[in-house]
Amino acid sequence: MNKKVLMIAGVALTAMLGGCANTDAINESVANLGSKVDQLSAEVSSLKSEQTKLAADVRDAKSAAADAQAEAKRANDRLDNVASRYKK
């Protein structure tokens, strides 16, 4: 019987101490973490949109380079034709 009383008293004391714990610091910490997560989410979103824009710019640059290469080949072919018809 004595062990049961001590056990009940221990559980009651633990519950009382747990109920009296200061949760303000924990709540503040959770709020700070929440705001940091929001900031990081906004930054990730911004970086994703910037990456998408840069990827489009790279595609455009590759296309322009391919067009320039094709035009240079065409110009070289014309010059080769002119040079082959030229005689001294």
Buried (B, 14 or more C-beta within 10 A) or exposed (E): EEEEEEEEEEEEEEEEEEEEEEEEEEEEEEEEEEEEEEEEEEEEEEEEEEEEEEEEEEEEEEEEEEEEEEEEEEEEEEEEEEEEEEEE
